[in-house]
Amino acid sequence: MSATGAFRRQLHKVYAWYAGGFAVFVLFVALLERLGLSDRWVGLVFLLVTVALYAGIGVMSRTSDATEYYVAGRRVPAMYNGMATAADWMSAASFLGLAGTLYLQGFGALAFVMGWTGGYCLVALLLAPYLRKFGQYTIPDFLGARYGGHAARAVGIVAAIVCSFTYLVAQILGVGVITSYLTGLEFTIGVFVGLGGVLVCSFLGGMRAVTWTQVAQFIILIVAYLLPVVWLSVKQTGVPVPQLVYGAQLAKVTALEQQLIDDPREQEVIAVFRERADRLAAKLADIPAALAGERAALEARLVELKAEHVPLAQYQAAERALAALPPDVERARASWSEALAEAQARARPLAGMPRHATPYAGDPDGDAAEREAFDVSRRNFLALVFCLMVGTAALPHILMRYYTTPSVRQARESVTWSLLFILMLYLTAPALAVLVKHEIFSQLVGLRFDALPDWIVNWSRVDPRLLSVSDVNGDGVLQLGELHLGSDIVVLATPAIGGLPYVVTGMVAAGGLAAALSTADGLLLTIANALSHDVYYRMIDPQASTARRVAISKALLLMVALGAAAMAAQRPGDILFLVGSAFSLAASAFFPALVLGIFWQRANAQGALAGMLAGLGVTAWYMTIAQPWLREAVGMSGPAERWFGIEPISAGVFGVPLGFAVIVVGSLLTRPPAPAVRSLVEELRHPAQRPLPPAVQGDPPR
């Protein structure tokens, strides 16, 4: 029996026991719930037990060996690397946000499914086997060796840190939301409790600990995601395969949408929101006068209530209304503009949601405005698919995973496994969105407010921004337009919507926590390694010992984690836009340089440096001029500028082609690379034939 075969069989045995143990644990908690264990304690048990499990794996995987710490000893079998990559990839945004976005946007959100899964095809064809053949630790390592010197490496380091840190803040934000929901802790405390879960997985053992923890996290998150969807599918159709009933349920949702559009009570709600939007627009036309008038009216109302000796609760409500009034013109403008946007959205049929099966906005056979809207919508859909595909293939924390396999062949195989495991969730998310929408349209809408299910009340108390209801037209019956449902709540609420016990909701929340923790671990490691390995070791102290390098990486990892948690605790605005934009930034900075570096011998350092800076620069510039809050942040005035109507999240559609063009032109106008570099490219293009020279594998010889 070979050592590799024995190691693989040992992994099968360990994770089989782990999966069985998790099933027994869930059944045990379900029994405790039936015996009277409260929802809060169910959540605490799931949080404490799963985080303790991840901590145990992290402690057992501790190491100070550089190869183990940076690339898990390059001995992770393809299937397990696929599971770890899937967990690394399926962040809180994928686990919680994808189905919710599909629920709210319908067909348009399929761009995320197509782009993210298509990106792994690019990884398998263009990058993973060649980077594994190269045999280094990080993506800036490849740029530094392929293009020579520190310039390309430095740009790669900056781009990797910017993309990864933005993504990391979002993951810790998700950790805080889920932790506070499971435990009832205040959000900021939840952030730092969740941060402890992140650190115990990655601090002691680096990539070795992260890899085996991510495999465990994948098992939890995929079971937690699939179980309630299967149950909802059985409840509605009797078929336990939700993907098979997707089309039939979508047809039913389409019919329900038409009924809601024609419902007179829904039209009453739309009229109320339209009036509200008109009032807000009038206030925004003269903010100082409107603000002064509202303040005077509320103060007069307080005097009137005090004179009438009304009940204390009524007087306190008036006081709260006065206290909630914006204190100055700028805050009033921001608050009223946000309220106006929401009122305008909900002053449309279906609470502002497009019809689920309608491909694009507008009408290709309508008037000029409708045709233009159709063209712009289709253009943005395709641009987003492109940016997500190319960005996925260029994200440093994903590409790093393919350094951990034993061979080039297994690197390629692990991409296939990654795609298979990711598709388990991504082919389920569209079905989940349709099943939840059918349940809400057919079972929830039309209920009296005093008969609403408990999950509506409970989630309204947790965070009104995620879920809120209000009797806008005063008829005592819930209309779709009176229900505000945030995208992040759809998956978490699915068990309750399906009538499952709270233990399943706790398990789903634990799955979301696993998704957030696994991605946060990978991102933290990417940033810490970029600083310790690429900056300190490669550029500052090449003679540093292995122990010193690993110690510095651990210290930097702790500092980055605390910084990200501090930023997440502030609940930064537009974080979803920034996370989505990370794909465009990564695509523009890395994809042209990596692909041309592998497949074109003539690409040189001058061309690569110019192309990376040009692609990254035009992408960042377009985001700045096209995103209103970024314009304001840098002091720009006037309306946002859109090139060809492209949304700023898809800015990479300009940066990637420019990066390719500049690298090609810049390389042709300058001296070709050295023969040794051209020989390296020739070796990379034949990944299965012979090993690279020792000088480019792992640490350079001393």
C-alpha positions in Angstrom: 0.0 0.0 0.0 1.5 3.3 -1.0 1.8 6.2 1.5 -0.4 8.4 -0.7 -3.1 5.7 -0.9 -3.0 5.1 2.8 -3.3 8.9 3.5 -6.3 9.1 1.2 -8.0 6.1 2.8 -7.4 7.6 6.3 -9.0 10.9 5.1 -12.1 8.9 3.9 -12.4 7.3 7.3 -11.9 10.5 9.3 -14.5 12.5 7.3 -17.0 9.6 7.2 -16.9 9.5 11.0 -17.2 13.3 11.0 -20.3 13.4 8.7 -21.9 10.6 10.8 -21.1 12.4 14.0 -22.6 15.7 12.7 -25.9 13.8 11.8 -26.1 12.4 15.3 -25.4 15.8 16.8 -28.3 17.4 14.8 -30.7 14.6 15.8 -29.6 15.1 19.4 -30.3 18.8 19.3 -33.6 18.1 17.7 -34.5 15.9 20.6 -33.5 18.6 23.1 -35.7 21.0 21.2 -38.7 18.7 21.5 -37.9 18.4 25.2 -38.1 22.2 25.6 -34.7 23.6 24.8 -35.3 27.3 23.7 -34.5 28.6 20.3 -31.7 30.8 21.7 -30.0 27.8 23.3 -30.4 25.8 20.1 -28.5 28.6 18.3 -25.8 28.8 21.0 -25.3 25.0 20.9 -24.8 25.1 17.1 -22.4 28.0 17.3 -20.3 26.7 20.2 -20.1 23.1 18.9 -19.2 23.9 15.3 -16.7 26.6 16.2 -15.1 24.3 18.8 -14.9 21.6 16.1 -13.1 24.0 13.7 -10.8 25.1 16.6 -9.9 21.5 17.3 -8.9 20.9 13.7 -6.9 24.1 13.7 -5.0 23.1 16.8 -4.3 19.6 15.6 -3.0 21.0 12.3 -0.6 23.5 13.8 2.8 23.8 12.1 5.9 25.9 11.7 7.1 24.3 8.5 6.9 26.8 5.6 5.7 24.3 3.0 3.0 23.0 5.4 2.0 26.5 6.5 1.8 28.1 3.0 0.6 25.1 0.8 -0.4 22.3 3.2 2.7 20.3 2.3 1.4 19.9 -1.3 -0.3 16.6 -0.5 -4.0 17.4 -0.5 -5.8 14.9 -2.8 -7.8 16.2 -5.7 -11.3 15.5 -4.2 -10.5 17.0 -0.9 -8.9 20.0 -2.5 -12.1 20.4 -4.5 -14.1 20.3 -1.3 -11.8 22.9 0.4 -11.9 25.1 -2.7 -15.7 24.9 -2.8 -15.9 25.9 0.8 -13.3 28.7 0.2 -15.4 29.9 -2.7 -19.0 29.6 -1.3 -18.8 32.6 1.0 -21.6 34.2 3.0 -22.5 36.0 -0.2 -23.0 32.7 -2.1 -24.7 30.9 0.8 -27.0 33.6 2.0 -27.1 36.1 -0.9 -27.3 34.2 -4.1 -30.8 32.6 -3.6 -32.0 35.9 -2.1 -30.8 37.9 -5.1 -32.5 35.3 -7.4 -35.7 35.8 -5.4 -35.6 39.6 -5.8 -34.2 39.9 -9.3 -35.3 36.7 -11.1 -33.6 36.0 -14.4 -31.1 38.9 -14.0 -29.4 37.2 -11.0 -28.6 34.1 -13.1 -25.6 36.2 -14.3 -24.0 35.3 -11.0 -24.5 31.6 -11.4 -23.2 31.6 -15.0 -20.3 33.9 -14.3 -19.1 32.2 -11.1 -19.4 28.6 -12.4 -18.0 29.6 -15.8 -14.9 31.0 -14.1 -13.9 27.5 -13.0 -13.8 26.4 -16.6 -11.2 29.1 -17.2 -9.3 28.1 -14.1 -9.1 24.5 -15.3 -8.2 25.3 -18.9 -5.9 28.3 -18.5 -4.4 28.5 -15.0 -4.6 25.8 -12.4 -2.3 23.1 -13.9 0.3 25.7 -15.0 0.4 27.4 -11.6 0.8 24.0 -9.9 3.6 23.2 -12.4 5.3 26.4 -11.4 5.3 25.2 -7.8 5.5 28.4 -5.7 3.4 29.7 -2.8 1.5 32.8 -4.0 0.3 34.5 -7.2 2.7 37.5 -6.8 5.4 34.7 -6.6 4.5 33.7 -10.2 4.5 37.4 -11.4 7.9 38.0 -9.8 9.5 34.9 -11.3 7.9 35.2 -14.7 8.4 38.9 -15.3 11.6 39.3 -13.2 12.3 41.9 -10.5 10.0 43.3 -7.9 7.8 45.7 -9.9 5.2 43.2 -11.2 5.3 41.4 -7.8 4.6 44.7 -6.0 1.6 45.5 -8.2 0.3 42.0 -7.6 0.7 42.3 -3.9 -1.2 45.6 -3.8 -4.0 44.2 -6.0 -4.2 41.0 -4.0 -4.5 42.9 -0.7 -7.1 45.4 -2.0 -9.4 42.6 -3.5 -9.0 40.2 -0.6 -9.4 42.8 2.2 -12.7 44.1 0.8 -13.9 40.5 0.4 -12.7 39.8 4.0 -14.7 42.6 5.5 -17.9 41.3 3.9 -17.3 37.8 5.3 -16.7 39.1 8.8 -19.8 41.2 8.4 -21.7 38.1 7.5 -20.2 36.3 10.5 -21.4 39.1 12.8 -25.0 38.9 11.4 -25.2 35.1 11.8 -23.5 35.0 15.2 -25.8 37.7 16.6 -28.8 35.9 15.2 -27.8 32.5 16.6 -26.9 33.9 20.1 -28.8 37.1 20.5 -25.6 39.0 21.1 -25.2 42.6 20.0 -23.9 42.8 16.4 -20.5 44.2 17.3 -19.9 41.6 19.9 -21.0 39.0 17.4 -18.4 40.2 15.0 -15.5 39.7 17.4 -16.9 36.4 18.6 -17.0 35.2 15.0 -13.5 36.6 14.5 -12.3 34.1 17.1 -13.7 31.4 15.0 -11.8 32.6 12.0 -8.5 32.9 13.8 -8.6 29.5 15.5 -8.9 27.9 12.0 -5.9 29.7 10.4 -3.6 31.2 13.0 -1.7 28.1 14.2 -1.6 25.9 11.0 -1.9 28.2 8.0 -3.0 26.5 4.8 -2.7 23.1 6.4 -5.2 23.9 9.1 -7.4 25.9 6.7 -7.6 23.1 4.2 -8.8 20.4 6.6 -11.1 22.8 8.4 -12.6 23.9 5.0 -13.4 20.3 4.1 -15.3 19.9 7.4 -17.1 23.2 6.8 -18.1 22.2 3.3 -19.9 19.1 4.7 -21.9 21.2 7.1 -22.7 24.0 4.7 -23.9 21.8 1.8 -26.1 19.6 4.1 -27.5 22.7 5.7 -28.3 24.3 2.3 -29.9 21.2 0.7 -32.1 19.9 3.5 -34.7 22.7 3.8 -34.9 23.1 0.0 -35.6 19.3 -0.5 -38.2 19.6 2.3 -39.9 22.6 0.6 -39.9 20.7 -2.7 -41.5 17.7 -1.2 -44.1 19.9 0.6 -45.1 21.7 -2.7 -44.7 18.9 -5.2 -44.0 15.6 -3.5 -40.7 15.4 -5.5 -37.5 15.4 -3.4 -35.3 16.8 -6.2 -35.9 20.5 -6.3 -34.0 21.0 -9.5 -36.5 18.8 -11.3 -39.6 20.8 -10.3 -38.0 24.2 -10.9 -39.7 24.7 -14.3 -43.2 23.6 -13.1 -43.0 25.8 -10.0 -41.7 28.7 -12.1 -44.8 28.5 -14.3 -47.0 28.6 -11.2 -45.1 31.7 -9.9 -45.6 33.4 -13.2 -49.4 32.9 -12.9 -49.4 34.1 -9.3 -47.4 37.2 -10.4 -50.2 38.1 -12.9 -52.8 37.7 -10.2 -50.9 40.0 -7.8 -50.5 42.6 -10.6 -54.2 42.6 -11.2 -55.2 42.6 -7.5 -57.0 45.9 -6.6 -55.6 45.8 -3.0 -52.0 45.6 -4.4 -52.8 48.6 -6.5 -54.0 50.5 -3.4 -50.6 49.8 -1.8 -48.8 51.0 -4.9 -50.9 54.3 -4.8 -49.9 54.9 -1.2 -46.2 54.4 -2.0 -46.5 56.7 -5.0 -48.0 59.4 -2.8 -45.2 58.9 -0.3 -42.6 59.2 -3.1 -44.2 62.5 -4.3 -44.1 64.0 -0.7 -40.4 63.0 -0.3 -39.6 64.5 -3.7 -41.2 67.7 -2.7 -39.3 67.8 0.5 -36.0 67.2 -1.3 -36.8 70.1 -3.6 -36.3 72.5 -0.7 -34.7 70.6 2.2 -34.1 73.5 4.6 -37.7 74.7 4.5 -39.1 71.1 4.7 -36.8 70.3 7.6 -37.7 73.5 9.5 -41.4 72.9 8.8 -41.4 69.3 10.0 -39.5 70.3 13.2 -41.9 73.1 14.0 -44.9 70.8 13.4 -43.5 68.0 15.6 -42.7 70.5 18.4 -46.1 72.0 18.2 -47.6 68.5 18.3 -45.7 67.7 21.5 -47.0 70.9 23.2 -50.5 70.0 22.1 -50.3 66.4 23.4 -48.8 67.6 26.7 -51.8 70.0 27.2 -54.3 67.3 26.4 -52.7 64.9 29.0 -52.6 62.0 26.6 -51.3 58.6 27.7 -47.5 58.5 28.2 -46.9 56.0 25.4 -48.5 58.4 22.8 -46.4 61.3 24.1 -43.2 59.2 24.0 -44.0 58.2 20.4 -44.2 61.8 19.4 -40.9 62.4 21.2 -39.3 59.6 19.2 -40.5 61.0 16.0 -38.9 64.4 16.8 -35.7 62.7 17.9 -35.6 60.7 14.6 -35.8 63.9 12.5 -32.5 64.5 10.7 -30.4 67.1 12.6 -29.1 68.9 9.5 -29.6 69.4 5.8 -27.0 66.9 4.7 -28.3 64.1 6.8 -31.9 64.9 5.8 -30.8 64.8 2.1 -29.3 61.3 2.6 -32.2 60.0 4.7 -34.9 61.3 2.5 -33.1 60.3 -0.7 -32.9 56.7 0.6 -36.5 56.7 1.6 -37.5 58.2 -1.8 -35.6 55.4 -3.7 -37.4 52.7 -1.6 -40.8 54.3 -2.0 -40.3 54.6 -5.8 -39.2 51.0 -6.0 -42.3 49.8 -4.0 -44.6 52.0 -6.0 -44.3 49.4 -8.8 -46.1 46.1 -9.2 -44.7 43.0 -7.3 -43.1 45.3 -4.6 -40.7 46.5 -7.3 -39.5 43.0 -8.2 -39.3 42.2 -12.0 -41.3 39.2 -13.2 -39.2 36.2 -12.3 -38.9 34.7 -15.8 -38.5 38.0 -17.7 -35.0 38.0 -19.2 -34.3 41.8 -19.4 -35.9 45.1 -18.6 -37.7 47.0 -21.4 -39.2 45.6 -24.5 -37.2 44.9 -27.8 -40.5 45.5 -29.7 -41.6 48.6 -27.8 -40.9 52.3 -28.3 -37.5 53.9 -28.3 -37.2 54.1 -24.5 -38.2 50.5 -24.0 -35.8 49.3 -26.7 -33.0 51.3 -25.1 -33.8 49.8 -21.7 -33.7 46.3 -23.1 -30.4 46.9 -24.8 -28.8 48.3 -21.7 -30.2 45.6 -19.5 -28.9 42.8 -21.8 -25.5 44.6 -22.1 -25.1 44.7 -18.3 -26.1 41.1 -18.0 -23.4 40.0 -20.4 -20.8 42.3 -18.9 -21.5 41.0 -15.4 -21.2 37.4 -16.6 -17.8 38.3 -18.3 -16.4 40.1 -15.2 -17.5 37.4 -12.8 -16.0 34.6 -15.0 -12.7 36.3 -15.5 -12.6 37.6 -11.9 -13.2 34.1 -10.5 -10.3 32.9 -12.6 -8.1 35.6 -11.1 -8.9 35.7 -7.4 -5.7 35.0 -5.5 -7.3 33.1 -2.6 -8.8 30.6 -5.1 -5.7 30.2 -7.2 -3.6 29.5 -4.1 -5.5 26.3 -3.5 -4.1 24.7 -6.6 -0.6 25.0 -5.2 -1.6 22.4 -2.5 -2.2 19.3 -4.7 0.5 16.6 -5.1 0.8 16.9 -8.8 -0.3 18.8 -11.9 -2.8 16.2 -12.9 -4.4 16.4 -9.5 -4.5 20.2 -9.8 -6.6 19.8 -12.9 -8.8 17.1 -11.4 -9.4 19.2 -8.3 -10.9 22.0 -10.5 -13.4 19.4 -11.7 -14.2 18.4 -8.2 -14.5 22.1 -7.2 -17.0 22.7 -10.0 -19.0 19.6 -9.1 -19.3 20.6 -5.4 -20.1 24.2 -6.2 -22.8 23.2 -8.7 -24.5 21.3 -5.8 -25.3 24.7 -4.4 -25.5 26.8 -7.5 -28.0 24.5 -9.3 -30.1 24.4 -6.1 -30.2 28.2 -5.5 -32.5 29.0 -8.4 -34.9 26.3 -7.3 -34.8 27.6 -3.7 -35.7 31.1 -4.9 -38.7 29.9 -6.9 -40.0 27.6 -4.2 -39.8 30.3 -1.6 -41.5 32.8 -3.9 -44.3 30.3 -4.6 -44.7 29.8 -0.8 -44.9 33.5 0.0 -47.1 34.4 -3.0 -49.6 31.5 -2.3 -49.5 31.0 1.4 -48.3 34.3 3.1 -49.8 37.1 1.0 -53.5 37.5 1.9 -53.1 36.5 5.5 -54.5 38.8 8.2 -51.8 40.6 10.2 -52.9 39.0 13.4 -52.5 35.6 11.8 -48.9 36.0 10.4 -46.5 33.2 11.3 -44.1 33.6 14.2 -41.0 33.7 11.9 -42.2 37.0 10.5 -42.4 38.6 13.9 -39.1 37.1 15.1 -37.1 38.2 12.1 -38.7 41.7 12.2 -37.3 42.0 15.7 -33.8 40.7 14.8 -33.2 43.3 12.0 -36.1 45.3 10.4 -33.7 46.0 7.4 -33.9 42.3 6.6 -37.6 41.9 7.1 -40.5 44.2 7.9 -44.2 44.4 7.4 -46.6 47.3 7.6 -50.3 47.7 6.9 -49.9 50.4 4.4 -53.5 50.5 3.1 -55.0 49.8 6.5 -57.1 46.8 5.5 -55.6 44.4 8.1 -54.5 42.0 5.3 -50.9 41.5 4.2 -50.2 42.5 0.6 -47.0 41.7 -1.3 -46.2 45.4 -1.5 -46.4 45.6 2.3 -43.7 43.0 2.8 -40.1 44.1 2.7 -37.8 41.0 2.4 -34.0 41.5 2.3 -31.9 39.1 0.1 -29.8 37.8 3.1 -32.9 36.5 4.9 -34.3 34.2 2.2 -32.0 31.2 2.9 -32.1 31.6 6.7 -35.9 31.8 6.7 -36.5 28.9 4.3 -36.8 26.3 7.1 -39.4 28.4 8.9 -41.2 29.1 5.7 -41.4 25.4 5.1 -42.7 24.7 8.6 -39.6 22.9 9.8 -38.5 22.9 13.5 -36.1 25.6 14.7 -33.2 23.0 14.9 -33.1 23.1 11.0 -32.9 26.9 11.1 -30.0 26.7 13.5 -28.3 24.2 11.2 -28.8 26.5 8.2 -27.3 29.4 10.2 -24.4 27.2 11.2 -24.0 26.4 7.5 -23.9 30.1 6.6 -21.4 30.6 9.4 -19.2 27.8 8.0 -19.4 29.4 4.5 -18.3 32.8 5.9 -15.6 31.4 8.1 -14.1 29.2 5.4 -13.8 32.1 2.9 -12.5 34.5 5.6 -9.8 31.9 6.5 -8.7 31.8 2.8 -8.7 35.5 2.4 -6.8 36.1 5.7 -4.2 33.7 4.6 -3.8 35.3 1.2 -3.3 38.8 2.7 -0.9 37.6 5.5 1.1 35.5 3.0 1.3 38.4 0.6 2.8 40.6 3.3 5.0 38.0 5.0 6.2 35.9 2.1 6.1 38.3 -0.9 7.0 41.6 0.9 9.1 40.6 3.8 10.8 37.4 2.6 11.1 38.1 -1.1 11.7 41.8 -1.0 13.1 42.8 2.4 15.0 39.8 4.1 15.6 36.9 1.7 17.8 35.3 4.4 15.0 35.0 7.0 14.6 31.6 8.6 11.5 29.5 8.0 10.5 29.9 11.7 10.8 33.7 11.5 8.8 33.8 8.2 5.9 31.7 9.7 5.9 33.7 12.9 5.7 37.0 11.0 2.9 35.6 8.9 0.9 34.7 12.1 1.4 38.1 13.6 0.3 39.8 10.3 -2.7 37.5 10.1 -3.8 38.6 13.6 -3.4 42.3 12.7 -5.3 42.0 9.4 -8.1 40.1 11.1 -8.5 42.7 13.8 -8.5 45.5 11.2 -11.1 43.8 9.1 -13.3 43.1 12.2 -13.0 46.7 13.3 -14.2 47.9 9.9 -17.0 45.3 9.7 -18.2 46.5 13.1 -18.9 49.9 11.6 -21.3 48.3 9.1 -19.8 50.0 6.1 -22.2 51.0 3.4 -22.3 49.6 -0.1 -20.2 46.6 1.0 -22.0 44.3 -1.5 -21.0 46.6 -4.3 -17.4 46.6 -3.2 -17.3 42.8 -2.9 -18.8 42.5 -6.4 -16.3 45.0 -7.7 -13.4 42.9 -6.3 -14.0 40.5 -9.2 -13.5 43.3 -11.7 -10.4 44.5 -9.9 -8.9 41.0 -9.7 -9.7 40.3 -13.3 -8.1 43.6 -14.6 -5.0 43.3 -12.4 -4.2 39.6 -12.8 -6.0 37.8 -15.6 -4.1 39.3 -18.6 -0.7 39.0 -16.9 -1.3 35.4 -15.8 -2.6 34.1 -19.1 -0.1 35.9 -21.3 2.6 35.0 -18.9 1.8 31.3 -19.4 1.0 31.2 -23.1 3.1 33.9 -24.7 6.8 33.8 -24.4 7.2 37.4 -25.7 5.4 39.0 -22.8 8.0 40.9 -20.8 8.2 42.8 -17.5 7.7 46.2 -19.0 4.5 45.1 -20.9 3.1 43.3 -17.9 3.7 46.1 -15.5 2.1 48.6 -17.9 -0.8 46.3 -18.6 -1.5 45.6 -14.9 -1.4 49.2 -14.0 -3.6 50.3 -17.0 -6.2 47.6 -16.5 -6.4 48.2 -12.7 -6.3 52.0 -13.2 -9.1 52.2 -15.8 -11.3 49.8 -13.7 -10.8 51.8 -10.5 -11.4 55.1 -12.4 -14.6 53.9 -14.0 -15.9 52.6 -10.7 -15.2 56.1 -9.2 -17.0 58.1 -11.8 -19.9 55.7 -12.2 -20.7 55.0 -8.5 -22.5 58.0 -6.9 -21.2 57.5 -3.4 -17.6 57.0 -4.7 -18.0 60.3 -6.6 -19.0 62.0 -3.5 -16.2 60.5 -1.5 -13.5 61.9 -3.9 -15.3 65.3 -4.2 -16.8 64.9 -7.7 -20.0 66.8 -8.4 -22.7 66.1 -11.0 -24.5 62.9 -12.0 -22.6 59.6 -12.3 -21.1 58.8 -15.7 -21.8 55.5 -17.4 -19.9 54.3 -20.5 -22.4 52.5 -22.7 -24.7 52.2 -19.7 -22.5 49.7 -18.0 -22.9 49.4 -14.2 -19.8 50.1 -12.1 -19.7 46.5 -10.7 -18.8 45.4 -14.3 -16.0 47.9 -14.7 -13.6 45.0 -15.6 -15.2 44.8 -19.0 -13.1 47.8 -19.8 -10.0 47.0 -17.8 -9.4 43.4 -18.9 -9.3 44.1 -22.7 -7.1 47.2 -22.1 -4.8 45.1 -19.9 -4.3 42.5 -22.7 -3.8 45.2 -25.3 -1.2 47.1 -23.3 0.8 44.0 -22.4 0.9 43.0 -26.0 1.9 46.4 -27.4 4.2 47.2 -24.5 6.0 43.9 -24.9 6.4 44.2 -28.6 7.8 47.8 -28.3 10.5 46.7 -25.7 13.2 44.1 -25.4 12.1 40.5 -25.3 12.5 38.6 -22.0 15.7 36.7 -21.2 16.2 33.2 -22.6 15.8 31.6 -19.2 12.3 33.2 -18.8 11.3 32.0 -22.3 12.5 28.6 -21.3 10.3 28.8 -18.2 7.3 29.6 -20.3 8.0 26.6 -22.6 8.1 24.4 -19.5 4.8 25.8 -18.2 3.0 25.1 -21.5 3.7 21.4 -21.1 2.6 20.8 -17.5 2.4 17.0 -17.7 5.8 16.3 -19.2 8.7 17.2 -17.0 9.3 19.2 -13.8 10.5 22.8 -13.7 14.0 23.6 -12.7 14.5 23.6 -8.9 15.1 27.4 -8.9 11.4 28.0 -9.4 10.0 25.3 -7.1 9.2 26.3 -3.5 12.0 28.3 -1.9 15.0 29.2 -4.1 18.1 27.2 -3.2 20.6 29.0 -0.9 
